[in-house]
């Protein structure tokens, strides 16, 4: 199993922030104004940058004790925030 991922990212505009691992946790502030913030946990996770402006995230294989936790702030003004296991 992957080590837990933790992040305190600098702000981005029209960008993409992805926190991916066996266990994922945010305790700070993740900002992607007009962009996308995604958090996903699993043994096999697919991140698709198809070039069409749409970014897709899919968990293909679940992990034992997989966890996505947000104890901070996710800011995606005008964008999208996704959390999945």
Secondary structure, DSSP 8 states (H G I E B T S, - for coil): ----EEE----EES-EEEEEESEEEE-SEEEEETSEEEEEESSEEEEEE-SSS-EEEEEEE--TT-EEEE-SEEE-TTSEEEEE-
